[in-house]
């Protein structure tokens, strides 16, 4: 097993939620770290840990983003990060199921991610690069994200189900260290 470092320029964590029962609002978190101990020969032995900066949420509308950072939703001032830690990985068809604990607003609940290994290839700067994708759906109410508004026509302003997708690129740690040493020598 070896440690792989996040390539933030080629990674993203996104979410989608129903708005007013008829449309979907999408957003992403701009700041996060992911630590992957990846066992290529036996991916089930791998581990994943992600730390997401709650204040980095972005939906393309500043007023909505500020509301999402507020105590009505993520309360980013009190709970500055969301954390995912894998607890078990198993093969499932052509992909994997990653069980783990997700902490939002100080509440930790189990979740299961449907994941795929995109592949492992030589990196253009030397070393090796791997890509992973994962997705899940959670109930925001399970983590205390209960703010909502009733609609005149029936239903609610914000849906309960949140779809989360991640596309993560990582560089083998040894390759990243070599790249930094080469850059400093130049």
C-alpha positions as CSV (number, residue, x, y, z in Angstrom):
1,X,0.0,0.0,0.0
2,X,1.2,3.5,-0.8
3,X,0.1,7.0,0.0
4,X,-1.2,9.1,-2.8
5,X,-1.6,13.0,-2.7
6,X,-4.6,14.9,-4.0
7,X,-4.3,16.7,-7.3
8,X,-6.7,19.5,-6.5
9,X,-6.6,21.0,-10.1
10,X,-8.2,17.8,-11.4
11,X,-10.5,16.9,-8.5
12,X,-14.0,18.1,-7.5
13,X,-16.8,17.4,-5.0
14,X,-20.2,18.4,-6.1
15,X,-23.8,18.1,-4.9
16,X,-27.3,18.4,-6.2
17,X,-30.6,19.1,-4.5
18,X,-34.2,19.7,-5.6
19,X,-35.4,23.3,-5.4
20,X,-39.1,24.1,-5.1
21,X,-39.9,20.5,-6.1
22,X,-39.3,21.1,-9.8
23,X,-35.7,22.1,-10.5
24,X,-32.2,21.0,-9.4
25,X,-29.6,23.3,-7.8
26,X,-26.0,22.1,-8.2
27,X,-23.0,23.3,-6.3
28,X,-19.5,22.3,-5.2
29,X,-17.0,22.7,-2.5
30,X,-13.9,24.6,-3.7
31,X,-11.5,23.6,-0.8
32,X,-10.9,20.1,0.4
33,X,-8.2,17.6,1.1
34,X,-8.2,13.9,0.4
35,X,-5.8,11.4,1.8
36,X,-5.7,8.0,0.0
37,X,-3.7,5.0,1.0
38,X,-4.2,2.9,-2.1
39,X,-3.4,-0.8,-2.5
40,X,-3.5,-1.3,-6.2
41,X,-3.2,-5.1,-5.9
42,X,-6.0,-5.3,-3.3
43,X,-8.2,-2.1,-3.4
44,X,-10.3,-3.5,-0.6
45,X,-7.4,-2.8,1.8
46,X,-7.3,0.9,0.8
47,X,-8.4,3.8,3.0
48,X,-9.8,7.2,2.2
49,X,-10.2,10.3,4.4
50,X,-11.6,13.6,3.1
51,X,-11.8,17.0,4.9
52,X,-14.1,19.6,3.2
53,X,-14.0,23.3,4.1
54,X,-17.7,24.1,4.7
55,X,-17.2,27.8,3.9
56,X,-16.0,26.9,0.4
57,X,-19.5,26.0,-0.8
58,X,-20.4,27.6,-4.1
59,X,-23.6,27.4,-6.1
60,X,-23.1,30.3,-8.4
61,X,-25.3,32.7,-6.3
62,X,-23.5,34.5,-3.5
63,X,-26.7,35.2,-1.4
64,X,-27.6,31.4,-1.5
65,X,-24.0,30.5,-0.7
66,X,-24.0,32.8,2.3
67,X,-27.3,31.3,3.5
68,X,-25.8,27.7,3.1
69,X,-22.8,28.8,5.3
70,X,-25.2,30.2,8.0
71,X,-26.6,28.4,11.0
72,X,-29.7,27.5,9.0
73,X,-27.5,25.0,7.1
74,X,-23.8,24.2,7.5
75,X,-23.1,26.7,10.3
76,X,-19.6,27.0,8.9
77,X,-18.5,29.4,11.7
78,X,-19.2,26.7,14.3
79,X,-18.5,23.5,12.2
80,X,-15.8,24.6,9.7
81,X,-15.4,21.2,8.0
82,X,-17.2,18.1,6.8
83,X,-15.3,14.9,7.2
84,X,-15.5,11.5,5.6
85,X,-13.5,8.5,6.8
86,X,-13.7,5.1,5.1
87,X,-14.4,2.1,7.4
88,X,-14.7,-0.7,4.9
89,X,-14.2,-1.2,1.1
90,X,-15.6,-4.2,-0.9
91,X,-15.9,-5.1,-4.5
92,X,-19.3,-4.7,-6.0
93,X,-19.8,-5.7,-9.7
94,X,-17.3,-3.6,-11.7
95,X,-16.8,-1.1,-8.9
96,X,-16.6,-0.9,-5.2
97,X,-18.8,0.0,-2.2
98,X,-17.0,2.3,0.3
99,X,-18.6,2.3,3.7
100,X,-17.6,5.2,5.9
101,X,-18.5,7.8,8.5
102,X,-19.6,11.2,7.3
103,X,-19.6,14.1,9.8
104,X,-21.6,17.2,9.1
105,X,-22.4,19.9,11.8
106,X,-20.8,17.6,14.5
107,X,-23.1,14.7,13.6
108,X,-21.5,11.5,12.4
109,X,-23.6,9.0,10.4
110,X,-22.7,6.0,8.2
111,X,-22.8,6.3,4.4
112,X,-22.0,4.1,1.5
113,X,-20.3,5.4,-1.6
114,X,-20.6,3.7,-5.0
115,X,-17.1,4.0,-6.4
116,X,-15.0,3.2,-9.5
117,X,-11.3,3.2,-10.1
118,X,-10.8,5.2,-13.3
119,X,-7.3,3.7,-13.7
120,X,-3.7,4.2,-12.8
121,X,-1.4,5.7,-15.5
122,X,2.0,7.3,-15.8
123,X,1.9,10.9,-14.9
124,X,3.2,13.5,-17.5
125,X,5.7,14.9,-14.9
126,X,6.9,11.5,-13.8
127,X,5.5,9.0,-11.3
128,X,2.0,7.8,-11.5
129,X,-1.5,9.2,-11.3
130,X,-4.8,7.5,-10.3
131,X,-8.4,8.6,-10.7
132,X,-11.5,7.6,-8.7
133,X,-15.1,8.6,-8.9
134,X,-17.7,8.0,-6.2
135,X,-21.3,9.0,-5.5
136,X,-24.0,8.7,-2.8
137,X,-27.3,10.1,-1.8
138,X,-28.0,11.3,1.7
139,X,-30.9,12.7,3.7
140,X,-29.9,16.2,4.8
141,X,-32.3,16.0,7.8
142,X,-30.2,13.1,9.2
143,X,-27.4,15.6,9.9
144,X,-29.6,18.3,11.3
145,X,-30.0,20.3,8.1
146,X,-33.7,20.9,8.5
147,X,-34.2,24.5,7.4
148,X,-37.0,24.8,4.9
149,X,-40.0,26.8,3.6
150,X,-43.5,25.6,2.7
151,X,-44.7,26.4,-0.8
152,X,-48.2,27.8,-1.5
153,X,-48.7,25.1,-4.1
154,X,-47.7,22.3,-1.6
155,X,-44.3,20.8,-1.0
156,X,-41.1,22.5,0.2
157,X,-38.5,24.9,-1.0
158,X,-35.5,22.6,-0.5
159,X,-35.6,18.8,-1.1
160,X,-34.3,16.4,1.5
161,X,-32.2,14.1,-0.7
162,X,-28.7,15.4,-1.5
163,X,-26.8,13.7,-4.4
164,X,-23.1,13.9,-3.8
165,X,-20.5,13.1,-6.5
166,X,-16.7,13.1,-6.3
167,X,-14.1,12.9,-9.0
168,X,-10.7,12.6,-7.4
169,X,-7.2,12.6,-9.0
170,X,-4.2,11.6,-6.9
171,X,-0.5,11.4,-7.5
172,X,1.7,8.7,-6.0
173,X,3.3,10.5,-3.0
174,X,6.9,9.5,-4.0
175,X,6.3,11.1,-7.4
176,X,5.0,14.3,-5.9
177,X,8.0,14.5,-3.6
178,X,10.4,14.0,-6.5
179,X,8.6,16.7,-8.5
180,X,9.0,19.2,-5.7
181,X,12.7,18.4,-5.3
182,X,13.3,18.8,-9.0
183,X,11.4,22.2,-9.0
184,X,13.6,23.4,-6.1
185,X,16.8,22.4,-7.7
186,X,16.0,24.4,-10.9
